[in-house]
Amino acid sequence: MKLPEGPTSPAIVQLIQWIIDPLEFLDSCAKRYGDTFTVNLRNFEPFVFLSHPQAIREIFTTDPKQFDSGRGNKILESLVGENSLSLLDGDRHRQQRRLIMPPFHGERMQTYAQLIGDITEQVASQWQVDKPLCMREQMQDITLQVIMQAVFGLREGARYQRLKPLLATLLNMTDSPLSSSLLFFQFLQQDWGAWSPWGRFVRRRQQIYQLLQAEIDERREQSHLEGDDVLSLMMSARDEQGQPMTDAELKDELLTLLFAGHETTATALAWAFYWIHKHPEVYQKLIQELDGLGTHPEPMAIAKLPYLTAVCQETLRIYPVVFITFPRITKAPMQIMGHDYDANTTLFPAIYLTHHRQDIYAEPEQFQPERFLERQFSPYEYLPFGGSSRRCVGLALAQMEMKLVLATILSRYQLALRDTKPVKPKRRGFTVSPEGGVQMVMKGVRYVPSEQASPTSPAPVPLETTTY
């Protein structure tokens, strides 16, 4: 069966366009070919991208057993390992997902909420008035500590001190389109020694695995696991046959959670600070809502704030950090929106394109949080975390983390963008990050918690002195 139309340029040209500027590539294809189109990227099977909500509905509501996704994610294996949830299919995927899900729900969210607030305050308290800040770097510091403490269960000690810089360095190895090429061209994935880019990556990954293995070994020697961290809970979990996860599975899932939960949340937060401070009216509404909670609000009260929620939703709409869902590879012939597809066709719901449809979002290029207060969008119109059986397992934690970090910093500190130039999206590995990282400066302190106040604490600065 014939695939939908798409660009006819050579596959290598399409791949280069995809690596350098994926959003522009998607936009140009959608403008020319419409809701559904096929692209050919060198070394990959043809990909069919779909952006119509009806097509996405049909994909998400089809029995997940009719698709494979894991085998379409082989490009991720070098980052997260062969046992990663993102690379699994069938019964093994369902089983592993059931083991991983529980730590990200229920009462444990309260524990994580307190942790997020404490880490955010600790990082932000180091900022100095009128000193430049790269918000993506600052947010990465916060989200990495959250991952290490809430997920890995590490708060201090030699292993923590060794692991933290290794993880940060590993994540930064694909911080530009050029370095991201390592992920798309297999011939670049050659270990020519510690001096070569891939050689450095392999050695750092191995060091991380060794440190994680040491942590797992130490915990297995304990008579029982008591921690609230995700690693302890995963080690305690048992499948339907009463079997625990293997060490290899634990290590790969930890790295998966690192890449999926740290990098993405840090990037989304950097975008949020940009949009909030680019639009003074958004900032003022948000501050008014946050101030209405008083000086010591409960984390769950913050998480329920409607305008803060809308700001986070709009941030994830306008530039979704992960701009396509996981692939769906048809296991049998299938029809989607009247088009017939053969078995082994790779379908990609295009999150970014759906989020920019004018028939769903008026003025889609404009940052307008109010749209989420005026209307509830379906999971086929708004899907920053994917959908169906491949929906992000950590979405509840990610959403809460975004809200608590923003609320903690905006309530206590005044920030301003360093210039008025528009910030453009740039590929960073498999995500889209703000180019330049969002450069800001702290203008003053709005509020210092009484337990942290000291004679040397800077005096609060009047709100109206903030400049944009």
Secondary structure in CASP SS format (residue, H / E / C, confidence):
PFRMAT SS
TARGET T0000
AUTHOR 0000-0000-0000
METHOD secondary structure of the structure
MODEL  1
M C 1.00
K C 1.00
L C 1.00
P C 1.00
E C 1.00
G C 1.00
P C 1.00
T C 1.00
S C 1.00
P C 1.00
A H 1.00
I H 1.00
V H 1.00
Q H 1.00
L H 1.00
I H 1.00
Q H 1.00
W H 1.00
I H 1.00
I H 1.00
D C 1.00
P H 1.00
L H 1.00
E H 1.00
F H 1.00
L H 1.00
D H 1.00
S H 1.00
C H 1.00
A H 1.00
K H 1.00
R H 1.00
Y H 1.00
G C 1.00
D C 1.00
T E 1.00
F E 1.00
T E 1.00
V E 1.00
N C 1.00
L C 1.00
R C 1.00
N C 1.00
F C 1.00
E C 1.00
P C 1.00
F E 1.00
V E 1.00
F E 1.00
L E 1.00
S C 1.00
H C 1.00
P H 1.00
Q H 1.00
A H 1.00
I H 1.00
R H 1.00
E H 1.00
I H 1.00
F H 1.00
T H 1.00
T C 1.00
D C 1.00
P H 1.00
K H 1.00
Q H 1.00
F E 1.00
D E 1.00
S C 1.00
G H 1.00
R H 1.00
G H 1.00
N H 1.00
K H 1.00
I H 1.00
L H 1.00
E H 1.00
S H 1.00
L H 1.00
V H 1.00
G C 1.00
E C 1.00
N C 1.00
S C 1.00
L H 1.00
S H 1.00
L H 1.00
L C 1.00
D C 1.00
G H 1.00
D H 1.00
R H 1.00
H H 1.00
R H 1.00
Q H 1.00
Q H 1.00
R H 1.00
R H 1.00
L H 1.00
I H 1.00
M C 1.00
P H 1.00
P H 1.00
F H 1.00
H C 1.00
G C 1.00
E C 1.00
R H 1.00
M H 1.00
Q H 1.00
T H 1.00
Y H 1.00
A H 1.00
Q H 1.00
L H 1.00
I H 1.00
G H 1.00
D H 1.00
I H 1.00
T H 1.00
E H 1.00
Q H 1.00
V H 1.00
A H 1.00
S C 1.00
Q C 1.00
W C 1.00
Q C 1.00
V E 1.00
D C 1.00
K C 1.00
P E 1.00
L E 1.00
C E 1.00
M H 1.00
R H 1.00
E H 1.00
Q H 1.00
M H 1.00
Q H 1.00
D H 1.00
I H 1.00
T H 1.00
L H 1.00
Q H 1.00
V H 1.00
I H 1.00
M H 1.00
Q H 1.00
A H 1.00
V H 1.00
F C 1.00
G C 1.00
L C 1.00
R C 1.00
E C 1.00
G C 1.00
A H 1.00
R H 1.00
Y H 1.00
Q H 1.00
R H 1.00
L H 1.00
K H 1.00
P H 1.00
L H 1.00
L H 1.00
A H 1.00
T H 1.00
L H 1.00
L H 1.00
N H 1.00
M C 1.00
T C 1.00
D C 1.00
S C 1.00
P H 1.00
L H 1.00
S H 1.00
S H 1.00
S H 1.00
L H 1.00
L H 1.00
F H 1.00
F C 1.00
Q H 1.00
F H 1.00
L H 1.00
Q C 1.00
Q C 1.00
D C 1.00
W C 1.00
G C 1.00
A C 1.00
W C 1.00
S C 1.00
P H 1.00
W H 1.00
G H 1.00
R H 1.00
F H 1.00
V H 1.00
R H 1.00
R H 1.00
R H 1.00
Q H 1.00
Q H 1.00
I H 1.00
Y H 1.00
Q H 1.00
L H 1.00
L H 1.00
Q H 1.00
A H 1.00
E H 1.00
I H 1.00
D H 1.00
E H 1.00
R H 1.00
R H 1.00
E C 1.00
Q C 1.00
S C 1.00
H C 1.00
L C 1.00
E C 1.00
G C 1.00
D C 1.00
D C 1.00
V H 1.00
L H 1.00
S H 1.00
L H 1.00
M H 1.00
M H 1.00
S H 1.00
A C 1.00
R C 1.00
D C 1.00
E C 1.00
Q C 1.00
G C 1.00
Q C 1.00
P C 1.00
M C 1.00
T C 1.00
D H 1.00
A H 1.00
E H 1.00
L H 1.00
K H 1.00
D H 1.00
E H 1.00
L H 1.00
L H 1.00
T H 1.00
L H 1.00
L H 1.00
F H 1.00
A H 1.00
G H 1.00
H H 1.00
E H 1.00
T H 1.00
T H 1.00
A H 1.00
T H 1.00
A H 1.00
L H 1.00
A H 1.00
W H 1.00
A H 1.00
F H 1.00
Y H 1.00
W H 1.00
I H 1.00
H H 1.00
K H 1.00
H C 1.00
P H 1.00
E H 1.00
V H 1.00
Y H 1.00
Q H 1.00
K H 1.00
L H 1.00
I H 1.00
Q H 1.00
E H 1.00
L H 1.00
D H 1.00
G C 1.00
L C 1.00
G C 1.00
T C 1.00
H C 1.00
P C 1.00
E C 1.00
P H 1.00
M H 1.00
A H 1.00
I H 1.00
A H 1.00
K C 1.00
L C 1.00
P H 1.00
Y H 1.00
L H 1.00
T H 1.00
A H 1.00
V H 1.00
C H 1.00
Q H 1.00
E H 1.00
T H 1.00
L H 1.00
R H 1.00
I H 1.00
Y C 1.00
P C 1.00
V C 1.00
V C 1.00
F C 1.00
I C 1.00
T C 1.00
F C 1.00
P C 1.00
R E 1.00
I E 1.00
T E 1.00
K C 1.00
A C 1.00
P C 1.00
M E 1.00
Q E 1.00
I E 1.00
M C 1.00
G C 1.00
H E 1.00
D E 1.00
Y E 1.00
D C 1.00
A C 1.00
N C 1.00
T C 1.00
T E 1.00
L E 1.00
F E 1.00
P E 1.00
A C 1.00
I H 1.00
Y H 1.00
L H 1.00
T H 1.00
H H 1.00
H C 1.00
R C 1.00
Q C 1.00
D C 1.00
I C 1.00
Y C 1.00
A C 1.00
E C 1.00
P C 1.00
E C 1.00
Q C 1.00
F C 1.00
Q C 1.00
P C 1.00
E C 1.00
R H 1.00
F H 1.00
L H 1.00
E H 1.00
R C 1.00
Q C 1.00
F C 1.00
S C 1.00
P C 1.00
Y C 1.00
E C 1.00
Y C 1.00
L C 1.00
P C 1.00
F C 1.00
G C 1.00
G C 1.00
S H 1.00
S H 1.00
R H 1.00
R C 1.00
C C 1.00
V C 1.00
G C 1.00
L H 1.00
A H 1.00
L H 1.00
A H 1.00
Q H 1.00
M H 1.00
E H 1.00
M H 1.00
K H 1.00
L H 1.00
V H 1.00
L H 1.00
A H 1.00
T H 1.00
I H 1.00
L H 1.00
S H 1.00
R H 1.00
Y E 1.00
Q E 1.00
L E 1.00
A E 1.00
L E 1.00
R C 1.00
D C 1.00
T C 1.00
K C 1.00
P C 1.00
V C 1.00
K C 1.00
P E 1.00
K E 1.00
R E 1.00
R E 1.00
G C 1.00
F C 1.00
T E 1.00
V E 1.00
S E 1.00
P E 1.00
E H 1.00
G H 1.00
G H 1.00
V C 1.00
Q E 1.00
M E 1.00
V E 1.00
M E 1.00
K E 1.00
G E 1.00
V E 1.00
R C 1.00
Y C 1.00
V C 1.00
P C 1.00
S C 1.00
E C 1.00
Q C 1.00
A C 1.00
S C 1.00
P C 1.00
T C 1.00
S C 1.00
P C 1.00
A C 1.00
P E 1.00
V C 1.00
P C 1.00
L H 1.00
E H 1.00
T H 1.00
T C 1.00
T C 1.00
Y C 1.00
END
